[in-house]
Amino acid sequence: MSDDLLRYRSEFPILERTTYLISNSLGAMPRGVYDAMKGYADTWASRGVRAWEERWWMLAAEVGDEIGALMNAPKRSVAIHQNVTTCQAIVASCFDFAGRRNKIVYDDMNFPSVMYFWEAQRSRGARVHMVRTGDGVTVPTERLLDAIDEETLLVPISHVLFRSAYINDAFAITEKAHKVGALVVLDTFQSLGTVPVDVQALNVDFACGGVLKWLCGGPGVAYLYVRPDLGRTLTPTFTGWFAHADPFAFETGPIRYTDPPYRFMTGTSNIPALEAARPGLQIVASAGVAPIRGKSQRQTARLIELADRRNWRVNTPRDPEKRGGTVSIDMPQSYDVCRELLKRDILVDYRPKAGVRMSPHFYTDDRELDTAIAAVEEILRELVVVR
Ligand SMILES: Cc1ncc(COP(=O)(O)O)c(C=O)c1O
């Protein structure tokens, strides 16, 4: 079968040496990052402090726009931070939990760091309502919707679950939240770049994620979209001089906020990480999320079929419309299998209650799926012999 997206393979050096099925954790590095890093060093070395004015001060806004374009966010609505946990903290700092509307609703399949953050807000008055899910794969949407009530302030949920790749019904959740006056913080870390995201069509209030997985942008850059009408009025208390209307006046006293996106920033941005993020963003934009999604649905279906044939447990939805880019396979001794795969240059990871996570991306050749599954079989045979 011809696969147009394979034309990007040569952009990613690691694909020459490994079977790369780990874009749910760390996307492959585009070779353009070498030049981007050299450009960063040259700018610093030759332009010195002038680099701020000439390039660096506005870099976060520009990269924010590049990320925003992938999720249909209007220009200048995406702020940049170092990680998603910080993005959630910025959102939390826009609200107080003293009133009756102080409930935070999410499900237990949320990413743990996000849950640790919100749990810690109990000491500031937040009431956390965690909806328990049952099967370790899906979220019972109705139960989540029932928990969102007139006392709910925020609903911070994952768009695609990191453990099972189940796609939450973000539209229904946002609709219910808005009906009762609550706001939704959608974590699109595991969706943007592999599953279409349209923040305006979903009408979410906030969206956040990072670029290091499906966007091949490396660590250190996370994005925070704020719905533009909200963005003009919210006043984050976790703030800093980048959020000031006149930062170089170095005024004393309380902050006078600038407009979004810098209204939602704090201090100095992570310039090298922003430079490193750009080649990956450009490749994903050029490949297009729609073709990436089509290929991902086909390759994840193939992985499920290969696992089924061997009677390995699949902890991922079978319905392609409900499934993101990862297949979690809990074969016998999956932890040991994962360690062995890594030794053989087949890059995957293991997560408790999920199993081995395999994530083909636009640069994955169909044959690599067979290679990975054949290697698992071989490892399982060897593990039996060792025992
Ligand atoms: C859904 C989701 N949210 C958040 C994170 C990470 O959060 P942070 O950027 O704070 O490290 C991950 C994975 O690393 C994730 O899969």
The ligand as an SDF file (V2000), in Angstrom:
LIG
                    3D

 16 16  0  0  0  0  0  0  0  0999 V2000
   -2.4250   13.6350   29.2380 C   0  0  0  0  0  0  0  0  0  0  0  0
   -1.1220   14.1120   29.8310 C   0  0  0  0  0  0  0  0  0  0  0  0
   -1.0980   15.2610   30.5460 N   0  0  0  0  0  0  0  0  0  0  0  0
    0.0360   15.7330   31.0880 C   0  0  0  0  0  0  0  0  0  0  0  0
    1.2390   15.0540   30.9220 C   0  0  0  0  0  0  0  0  0  0  0  0
    2.5050   15.6070   31.4960 C   0  0  0  0  0  0  0  0  0  0  0  0
    2.3440   16.7280   32.3180 O   0  0  0  0  0  0  0  0  0  0  0  0
    3.5430   17.7480   32.5140 P   0  0  0  0  0  0  0  0  0  0  0  0
    3.7060   18.5090   31.2460 O   0  0  0  0  0  0  0  0  0  0  0  0
    3.1270   18.6170   33.6440 O   0  0  0  0  0  0  0  0  0  0  0  0
    4.7770   16.9580   32.8250 O   0  0  0  0  0  0  0  0  0  0  0  0
    1.2500   13.8550   30.1860 C   0  0  0  0  0  0  0  0  0  0  0  0
    2.4750   13.0400   29.9490 C   0  0  0  0  0  0  0  0  0  0  0  0
    3.5780   13.2830   30.1750 O   0  0  0  0  0  0  0  0  0  0  0  0
    0.0460   13.3760   29.6390 C   0  0  0  0  0  0  0  0  0  0  0  0
    0.0130   12.2360   28.9240 O   0  0  0  0  0  0  0  0  0  0  0  0
  1  2  1  0
  2  3  1  0
  2 15  2  0
  3  4  2  0
  4  5  1  0
  5  6  1  0
  5 12  2  0
  6  7  1  0
  7  8  1  0
  8  9  2  0
  8 10  1  0
  8 11  1  0
 12 13  1  0
 12 15  1  0
 13 14  2  0
 15 16  1  0
M  END
$$$$
